[in-house]
Amino acid sequence: MDFGPAALAVLREEGSPLHWTVIQDLALRRGYLDPFTQPGIRPKLLAALQQLARDGLVDKQPKGVYSLPDPT
């Protein structure tokens, strides 16, 4: 799975704001990301989260926390 979809999947499954390190940990534990076939997980995940925020698919909160936008 690519980095953006992996981050979105984790945020949807957890249903609450998460720090990027937690998103990374859960994506690795759930097998969405593989450090053996996808080198540079940290910078690529951070870049994907920043792009998702620019695209309006996630909200960036202070201190590296990301959440899904409020559906209202």
Secondary structure, DSSP 8 states (H G I E B T S, - for coil): --HHHHHHHHHHHH-S-EEHHHHHHHHHHTTSS-TTTS--HHHHHHHHHHHHHHTTSSEEEGGGEEE-----
